[in-house]
Amino acid sequence: MRSLRDRLTRLLLAVLMPIWLGMALTSYVSVLREVDEIDARQLHEVAQPYLSMSVPGLQKALESAVSSDHDDDEPPLSVLRWGTDGDLRYRSPMAPGLAFALRPDNEDSEDASHTVQLQGEHWRVLWHLDRAHGSWTAVLRPMTERNELARGLALGLILPSLATGLALVLVVRWAVRRGLMPLKDVGRQVSQRQGQDLSPIDASGVPREVAPLLKEINALLARLDRALSLERQFTADASHELRTPLAATLAQIEVAQGAVDAGQRDTALRQARSGLVRASTLTDQLLALARLDHHLDAGLDRSSRAAWPGWQPVLDVSELVRVEMAELALSSVKADVAFSLDVPQQSCCVAAQPEWLRLALRNLLGNALKFTPQGGQVQVTVSESAEQVNVVVQDSGPGVPADLLPQLGRRFARGDHTRSGSGLGLSIAARVAELHGGALRFETAQGLKVTLTLPK
């Protein structure tokens, strides 16, 4: 696994080291230019007395300079003089063979200094044009002293530059390590947590670039915590609600096994079957509610609902209600309950997941059928406005006390505890409405009136 610290260190050094090297080279070149200027200025000062001398004066002065005691470290000075036509008039002892053709092209300048290579050695040459006497004079001095000075300056610059480069590497590594300390603190925070601790990670003090990552991690932790809560809730609900029907079914089976009378055995078996049907229905409802809770917990906005499996952008609610009422027709006849439907002539269309909407309608109609007494009726009305479609299911049952209305739609909430049921049907319908951006409202008006509102 690649280290972020090493990567940042390499990137910073890859940027800073060329800058450091460029600064070091610039400093060396600048110092070398200064040395050249000083050397040229010194040659001009030393050569100045010889430029105006005649040839005999030059010979006498140079022979005197050679014979007299002088500093051995002082580089020897050589002088050559030509006529303007190129004839050599004088050449000092030990002077190199400098060609007259190397003189400056620009004769307007009386003094010009440049560097030449003669006999494998570099020399600095000062050219002087004497217009009055019609002569060219070249004063030469080897660049040995200048080169030694340049080497000394280079060594003097290299050692501090190397020390600065090493310090730069150490400072960059320290700065990167210091800058990444908040990430180590976050890692330490996570490593010290218990397995079930899904609380948000403290993002205070972290760099701004890392904050979005921690925000998404905290959002993921929140979703995981919600998912685990739903799982624990589902397990608790299932274990609590299934215990009673399964225990009753087991008791009826034991009664049937010990019964000596066929009628008693049949009654026990019918009751056991009824308990199993109730347990099966409860299991289906719990699983449906768990799936709906999962989708609701995902927090998907309306623009992303089109990606849900089975989603239909145009769904006729009136036709869906007709289908569900037709499936419950036989049950309503057996219960002696009249079903009536009032729908507009035009289609009432919404964007919805049809299976979920059918599940909500089935629970609303089934709940109304269950609590409507014999000879009663269930009135279903479908209507629409400019922004929404309403499905109203009103039964002629005993209704629900006003103080219990706010509890309807919650999990395991029932208005009449004397009737069988798990209290999940209305909760499922409420979840479906919420998933579709709608709502479920409850009123007491000659029975229970439930209104399912869906956005168009």
C-alpha positions as CSV (number, residue, x, y, z in Angstrom):
1,M,0.0,0.0,0.0
2,R,1.4,3.3,-1.0
3,S,2.1,5.9,1.7
4,L,0.4,9.2,1.3
5,R,3.2,10.8,3.4
6,D,5.9,9.4,1.0
7,R,3.9,10.4,-2.0
8,L,3.4,14.0,-0.8
9,T,7.1,14.2,0.2
10,R,8.2,13.0,-3.2
11,L,5.9,15.4,-5.0
12,L,7.0,18.4,-2.9
13,L,10.7,17.5,-3.4
14,A,10.1,17.0,-7.1
15,V,8.9,20.6,-7.2
16,L,11.3,22.2,-4.7
17,M,14.6,20.4,-5.7
18,P,14.7,21.8,-9.2
19,I,14.0,25.3,-7.8
20,W,16.8,24.8,-5.2
21,L,19.2,23.5,-7.9
22,G,18.3,26.5,-10.2
23,M,18.9,28.9,-7.3
24,A,22.3,27.3,-6.6
25,L,23.4,27.4,-10.2
26,T,22.2,31.0,-10.6
27,S,24.2,31.9,-7.5
28,Y,27.3,30.2,-8.9
29,V,26.9,31.8,-12.3
30,S,26.4,35.2,-10.7
31,V,29.5,34.8,-8.6
32,L,31.5,33.6,-11.6
33,R,30.5,36.6,-13.5
34,E,31.6,38.9,-10.7
35,V,34.9,37.1,-10.6
36,D,35.3,37.6,-14.4
37,E,34.6,41.3,-14.0
38,I,37.1,41.7,-11.2
39,D,39.7,39.8,-13.2
40,A,39.2,41.9,-16.3
41,R,39.3,45.1,-14.2
42,Q,42.5,44.0,-12.5
43,L,44.1,43.2,-15.9
44,H,43.1,46.6,-17.2
45,E,44.7,48.3,-14.2
46,V,47.9,46.2,-14.4
47,A,48.2,46.6,-18.2
48,Q,47.5,50.4,-18.3
49,P,51.1,51.5,-17.8
50,Y,52.3,49.4,-20.7
51,L,49.8,50.6,-23.3
52,S,51.3,54.0,-23.9
53,M,55.0,52.8,-23.8
54,S,57.2,52.6,-26.9
55,V,58.7,49.3,-27.9
56,P,62.1,50.0,-26.3
57,G,60.2,51.1,-23.2
58,L,58.2,48.0,-23.2
59,Q,61.3,45.8,-23.5
60,K,63.0,47.6,-20.7
61,A,60.0,47.6,-18.4
62,L,59.2,43.9,-18.9
63,E,62.8,42.8,-18.5
64,S,63.1,44.8,-15.4
65,A,59.8,43.3,-14.1
66,V,61.1,39.8,-14.8
67,S,64.6,40.4,-13.2
68,S,63.2,42.1,-10.1
69,D,61.7,40.1,-7.2
70,H,58.0,39.7,-7.4
71,D,55.3,37.6,-5.9
72,D,55.5,34.1,-7.3
73,D,51.8,33.7,-7.0
74,E,51.3,36.7,-9.4
75,P,50.5,35.3,-12.9
76,P,53.1,36.4,-15.5
77,L,52.2,39.3,-17.8
78,S,52.8,39.0,-21.5
79,V,52.7,41.9,-24.1
80,L,52.6,41.8,-27.9
81,R,52.5,44.8,-30.2
82,W,51.7,45.0,-33.9
83,G,51.4,47.7,-36.4
84,T,48.0,48.4,-37.9
85,D,49.1,46.4,-40.9
86,G,49.7,43.3,-38.8
87,D,53.5,43.3,-38.7
88,L,54.8,42.1,-35.2
89,R,56.9,44.9,-33.6
90,Y,57.4,43.4,-30.1
91,R,56.8,40.1,-28.2
92,S,57.7,39.8,-24.6
93,P,59.5,36.7,-23.3
94,M,57.3,33.6,-22.6
95,A,54.4,35.3,-24.5
96,P,52.1,32.8,-26.3
97,G,51.6,32.9,-30.0
98,L,48.6,35.2,-30.2
99,A,47.4,35.8,-33.8
100,F,46.8,39.4,-34.9
101,A,43.6,38.2,-36.5
102,L,42.0,37.7,-33.1
103,R,41.9,41.4,-32.4
104,P,38.3,42.9,-32.0
105,D,36.4,43.7,-35.1
106,N,35.0,46.9,-33.7
107,E,37.9,49.3,-33.9
108,D,35.8,52.1,-32.4
109,S,36.6,50.7,-29.0
110,E,40.1,51.4,-27.9
111,D,40.2,48.8,-25.1
112,A,38.5,45.3,-25.4
113,S,38.9,42.3,-23.2
114,H,38.1,38.7,-24.0
115,T,39.2,35.1,-23.3
116,V,41.2,32.9,-25.7
117,Q,42.7,29.4,-25.6
118,L,46.4,29.3,-26.5
119,Q,48.7,26.3,-26.1
120,G,46.0,24.4,-24.2
121,E,45.6,27.1,-21.6
122,H,43.0,29.9,-21.2
123,W,44.3,33.5,-21.3
124,R,42.6,36.8,-20.7
125,V,43.6,39.3,-23.4
126,L,43.2,43.1,-23.3
127,W,43.5,44.7,-26.7
128,H,44.4,48.4,-27.1
129,L,44.3,50.4,-30.3
130,D,46.7,53.4,-30.3
131,R,45.5,55.5,-33.2
132,A,48.2,58.1,-32.7
133,H,51.0,55.7,-33.2
134,G,49.1,53.3,-35.5
135,S,49.6,50.2,-33.3
136,W,47.7,47.4,-31.6
137,T,48.8,46.2,-28.2
138,A,47.7,42.9,-26.6
139,V,48.3,42.3,-22.9
140,L,47.8,38.7,-21.8
141,R,47.6,37.0,-18.5
142,P,46.8,33.3,-17.8
143,M,43.5,32.6,-16.1
144,T,45.1,30.2,-13.5
145,E,44.4,32.5,-10.6
146,R,40.9,33.2,-11.8
147,N,40.2,29.5,-12.2
148,E,41.5,28.7,-8.8
149,L,39.4,31.4,-7.3
150,A,36.3,30.1,-9.2
151,R,37.0,26.6,-7.9
152,G,37.3,27.8,-4.4
153,L,34.0,29.8,-4.7
154,A,32.3,26.7,-6.2
155,L,33.4,24.6,-3.3
156,G,32.3,27.3,-1.0
157,L,28.9,27.3,-2.6
158,I,28.5,23.5,-2.9
159,L,28.8,22.7,0.7
160,P,26.2,25.2,2.0
161,S,24.0,24.2,-1.0
162,L,24.2,20.5,-0.1
163,A,23.5,21.3,3.6
164,T,20.5,23.5,2.5
165,G,19.2,20.7,0.2
166,L,19.5,18.1,3.1
167,A,17.7,20.6,5.4
168,L,15.0,21.1,2.7
169,V,14.4,17.3,2.6
170,L,14.2,17.0,6.4
171,V,11.9,20.1,6.6
172,V,9.6,18.8,3.9
173,R,9.3,15.4,5.6
174,W,8.6,17.0,8.9
175,A,6.1,19.4,7.4
176,V,4.2,16.6,5.6
177,R,4.2,14.4,8.7
178,R,2.9,17.4,10.7
179,G,0.3,18.2,8.1
180,L,-1.0,14.6,8.1
181,M,-1.3,14.4,11.9
182,P,-5.1,15.1,11.8
183,L,-5.5,12.0,9.6
184,K,-3.6,10.0,12.2
185,D,-5.9,11.4,14.9
186,V,-8.9,10.3,12.9
187,G,-7.4,6.8,12.5
188,R,-6.7,6.7,16.2
189,Q,-10.3,7.7,16.8
190,V,-11.6,4.9,14.7
191,S,-9.2,2.2,16.0
192,Q,-10.3,2.9,19.6
193,R,-14.0,2.4,18.9
194,Q,-16.0,-0.7,19.9
195,G,-17.5,-2.8,17.1
196,Q,-21.0,-1.5,17.5
197,D,-20.0,2.2,17.8
198,L,-21.3,3.9,14.6
199,S,-21.4,7.4,15.9
200,P,-20.0,10.1,13.6
201,I,-16.3,10.7,13.5
202,D,-15.2,14.0,14.9
203,A,-14.1,16.1,11.9
204,S,-12.9,19.2,13.8
205,G,-9.4,20.1,13.0
206,V,-9.1,18.1,9.8
207,P,-7.9,19.8,6.6
208,R,-10.6,21.2,4.4
209,E,-9.7,18.7,1.6
210,V,-10.4,15.8,3.9
211,A,-13.7,17.1,5.3
212,P,-15.8,15.8,2.3
213,L,-14.3,12.3,2.8
214,L,-15.2,12.4,6.5
215,K,-18.6,13.7,5.7
216,E,-19.3,10.8,3.4
217,I,-17.9,8.3,5.9
218,N,-20.1,9.8,8.6
219,A,-23.1,9.5,6.2
220,L,-22.2,5.9,5.6
221,L,-21.9,5.2,9.3
222,A,-25.4,6.8,9.8
223,R,-26.8,4.6,7.1
224,L,-25.2,1.5,8.6
225,D,-26.5,2.5,12.0
226,R,-30.0,3.0,10.6
227,A,-29.8,-0.4,8.7
228,L,-28.7,-2.2,11.9
229,S,-31.5,-0.5,13.8
230,L,-34.0,-1.6,11.2
231,E,-32.6,-5.1,11.4
232,R,-32.8,-5.2,15.2
233,Q,-36.3,-3.7,15.0
234,F,-37.4,-6.3,12.5
235,T,-36.0,-9.1,14.6
236,A,-37.7,-7.8,17.7
237,D,-41.0,-7.3,15.9
238,A,-40.9,-10.7,14.3
239,S,-40.0,-12.5,17.5
240,H,-42.6,-10.6,19.5
241,E,-45.5,-10.8,17.0
242,L,-45.0,-14.3,15.8
243,R,-44.7,-15.8,19.2
244,T,-48.4,-15.6,20.0
245,P,-49.8,-17.1,16.8
246,L,-47.2,-19.8,16.7
247,A,-47.7,-20.7,20.3
248,A,-51.5,-20.8,19.8
249,T,-51.1,-22.9,16.7
250,L,-48.8,-25.3,18.6
251,A,-51.4,-25.6,21.4
252,Q,-54.2,-26.3,18.9
253,I,-52.1,-29.0,17.2
254,E,-51.5,-30.6,20.6
255,V,-55.2,-30.5,21.3
256,A,-55.9,-32.1,18.0
257,Q,-53.4,-34.9,18.7
258,G,-55.0,-35.6,22.0
259,A,-58.6,-35.3,20.9
260,V,-60.8,-38.4,20.9
261,D,-63.7,-36.7,19.2
262,A,-63.5,-36.0,15.5
263,G,-65.4,-32.7,15.8
264,Q,-63.1,-31.5,18.5
265,R,-60.1,-32.5,16.3
266,D,-61.5,-30.7,13.3
267,T,-62.1,-27.5,15.3
268,A,-58.6,-27.6,16.7
269,L,-57.1,-28.1,13.3
270,R,-59.2,-25.2,11.8
271,Q,-57.9,-23.0,14.6
272,A,-54.4,-24.1,14.0
273,R,-54.7,-23.4,10.3
274,S,-56.1,-20.0,11.2
275,G,-53.1,-19.3,13.4
276,L,-50.7,-20.4,10.6
277,V,-52.5,-18.1,8.1
278,R,-52.2,-15.3,10.6
279,A,-48.5,-16.0,11.1
280,S,-47.9,-16.2,7.4
281,T,-49.8,-12.9,6.8
282,L,-47.8,-11.3,9.6
283,T,-44.5,-12.6,8.1
284,D,-45.4,-11.2,4.7
285,Q,-46.3,-7.8,6.2
286,L,-43.2,-7.7,8.3
287,L,-41.0,-8.5,5.2
288,A,-42.9,-5.9,3.1
289,L,-42.5,-3.3,5.9
290,A,-38.8,-4.1,6.2
291,R,-38.3,-3.6,2.4
292,L,-40.2,-0.3,2.5
293,D,-38.2,0.9,5.5
294,H,-35.0,0.1,3.6
295,H,-36.1,2.1,0.6
296,L,-37.3,4.9,2.8
297,D,-34.0,5.0,4.7
298,A,-32.1,5.3,1.5
299,G,-33.3,8.9,1.3
300,L,-33.6,8.9,-2.5
301,D,-35.0,12.1,-4.0
302,R,-37.8,12.1,-6.5
303,S,-35.4,12.5,-9.4
304,S,-33.8,9.1,-8.6
305,R,-37.0,7.1,-8.0
306,A,-37.2,6.4,-11.8
307,A,-34.4,4.0,-11.2
308,W,-36.4,1.8,-8.9
309,P,-37.3,-1.6,-10.2
310,G,-40.8,-1.6,-11.8
311,W,-41.2,2.2,-11.6
312,Q,-43.8,3.5,-14.0
313,P,-43.9,7.2,-15.0
314,V,-47.6,7.0,-15.8
315,L,-49.9,4.8,-13.8
316,D,-53.7,5.0,-13.7
317,V,-54.7,5.0,-10.1
318,S,-58.4,4.4,-10.9
319,E,-57.6,1.2,-12.8
320,L,-55.4,0.0,-10.0
321,V,-58.2,0.6,-7.4
322,R,-60.7,-1.4,-9.7
323,V,-58.3,-4.3,-9.8
324,E,-57.8,-4.5,-6.1
325,M,-61.5,-4.1,-5.4
326,A,-62.3,-6.9,-7.8
327,E,-59.9,-9.2,-6.0
328,L,-61.6,-8.5,-2.7
329,A,-65.1,-8.9,-4.2
330,L,-65.6,-12.5,-3.0
331,S,-64.4,-11.6,0.5
332,S,-66.8,-8.7,0.6
333,V,-69.7,-10.9,-0.4
334,K,-68.9,-13.4,2.3
335,A,-68.7,-10.7,4.9
336,D,-72.0,-9.1,3.6
337,V,-70.2,-5.8,3.0
338,A,-71.1,-3.6,0.0
339,F,-68.2,-2.1,-2.1
340,S,-68.8,1.1,-4.1
341,L,-66.4,3.0,-6.3
342,D,-66.6,6.6,-7.5
343,V,-64.0,7.6,-10.0
344,P,-63.9,10.5,-12.5
345,Q,-64.3,9.8,-16.2
346,Q,-60.7,10.8,-17.1
347,S,-57.7,8.9,-15.9
348,C,-56.0,9.9,-12.7
349,C,-52.3,9.2,-13.4
350,V,-49.3,9.4,-11.1
351,A,-45.7,8.2,-11.3
352,A,-45.4,5.2,-9.0
353,Q,-44.1,1.7,-8.3
354,P,-47.3,-0.3,-9.1
355,E,-46.6,-3.3,-6.8
356,W,-46.1,-1.1,-3.7
357,L,-49.1,1.0,-4.6
358,R,-51.2,-2.1,-4.9
359,L,-49.9,-3.3,-1.6
360,A,-51.0,0.0,0.0
361,L,-54.4,-0.2,-1.6
362,R,-54.9,-3.8,-0.6
363,N,-54.1,-3.0,3.0
364,L,-56.5,0.0,3.1
365,L,-59.3,-2.0,1.5
366,G,-58.7,-5.1,3.6
367,N,-58.6,-3.0,6.8
368,A,-61.9,-1.3,5.9
369,L,-63.5,-4.7,5.1
370,K,-62.3,-6.2,8.3
371,F,-63.8,-3.4,10.5
372,T,-67.0,-3.0,8.6
373,P,-69.9,-4.9,10.2
374,Q,-72.3,-7.1,8.2
375,G,-74.7,-5.1,6.1
376,G,-72.3,-2.2,6.1
377,Q,-70.5,-0.6,3.1
378,V,-67.1,0.6,2.1
379,Q,-67.1,3.6,-0.1
380,V,-64.0,4.2,-2.3
381,T,-63.5,7.6,-4.1
382,V,-60.8,8.6,-6.5
383,S,-60.4,12.3,-7.3
384,E,-57.7,14.6,-8.5
385,S,-56.7,18.2,-8.3
386,A,-54.1,20.3,-10.0
387,E,-51.2,18.8,-8.1
388,Q,-52.3,15.5,-6.6
389,V,-54.5,12.4,-6.7
390,N,-56.6,11.4,-3.7
391,V,-57.9,7.9,-2.9
392,V,-60.5,8.0,-0.1
393,V,-61.5,4.7,1.6
394,Q,-64.4,5.2,4.1
395,D,-66.0,2.3,6.0
396,S,-69.2,2.3,8.0
397,G,-67.6,0.6,11.0
398,P,-67.3,1.9,14.6
399,G,-64.5,4.3,13.7
400,V,-61.6,5.2,15.9
401,P,-61.6,7.5,18.9
402,A,-60.2,10.9,18.2
403,D,-57.3,10.5,20.7
404,L,-56.1,7.3,18.8
405,L,-56.2,8.8,15.3
406,P,-52.6,10.3,15.6
407,Q,-51.3,6.7,16.4
408,L,-52.7,5.2,13.3
409,G,-50.1,4.5,10.7
410,R,-47.5,3.6,13.3
411,R,-46.1,0.1,13.6
412,F,-48.5,-2.3,15.5
413,A,-50.9,0.5,16.3
414,R,-54.6,-0.6,16.2
415,G,-57.8,1.3,16.8
416,D,-59.8,-1.7,17.9
417,H,-57.9,-4.2,20.0
418,T,-60.9,-6.6,20.1
419,R,-60.3,-7.5,16.4
420,S,-57.6,-9.7,15.1
421,G,-54.7,-8.1,13.3
422,S,-51.1,-7.1,13.7
423,G,-51.5,-3.3,13.2
424,L,-49.1,-3.3,10.3
425,G,-51.5,-2.7,7.3
426,L,-51.9,1.0,7.8
427,S,-48.2,1.3,8.6
428,I,-47.4,-0.3,5.3
429,A,-49.7,2.1,3.5
430,A,-48.2,5.0,5.2
431,R,-44.7,3.9,4.2
432,V,-45.8,3.5,0.5
433,A,-47.3,7.0,0.6
434,E,-44.1,8.5,2.1
435,L,-41.9,6.7,-0.5
436,H,-44.0,8.3,-3.3
437,G,-43.9,11.8,-1.7
438,G,-47.5,11.5,-0.6
439,A,-49.2,11.2,2.8
440,L,-51.9,9.2,4.6
441,R,-54.6,11.0,6.6
442,F,-57.1,9.6,9.0
443,E,-60.5,11.0,10.0
444,T,-63.6,9.7,11.9
445,A,-66.8,10.4,9.9
446,Q,-69.4,7.7,10.3
447,G,-66.6,5.2,10.5
448,L,-62.9,5.5,9.6
449,K,-62.0,7.7,6.6
450,V,-58.5,7.2,5.2
451,T,-57.2,9.4,2.5
452,L,-54.2,8.4,0.4
453,T,-52.6,11.4,-1.3
454,L,-50.2,11.0,-4.2
455,P,-48.4,13.8,-6.2
456,K,-49.3,13.9,-9.8
